[in-house]
Amino acid sequence: MITEKERQFIVYWEQERQRQGTTLAKILNGLPMAIMFSLPVLLLIIAVRLFLPDWYSKISDVSNGSIVAAVVALFICVLFFSYFRMHYKWEMNEQLYRELKARTDRSETT
């Protein structure tokens, strides 16, 4: 026997599973959380570069192009985080959907 909330989830997931299953949808849906995850790192890079340029050049022997490389690496991390976070969420919803469907099918046959 399943509850009304579980029945509503089954209906919702049958409608949304194909749309949310695409790679682009996973990236776009996970982007806000990924940006919030990476924003402090980006702000730290900008703050060090703008407010402490002498300290940055003394402490490290890297070229000015390394800032661009760090920003590109951060962008790649944002894409990675957004995709895999939403993929994990999609898998959890899919697993719950299959369990509820199996329970529904069992209860209908008996």
Summary of the structure (lengths in Angstrom):
residues: 110
radius of gyration: 22.3
end to end distance: 10.8
largest distance: 76.0
contacts: 266
relative contact order: 0.17
helix: 89%
strand: 0%
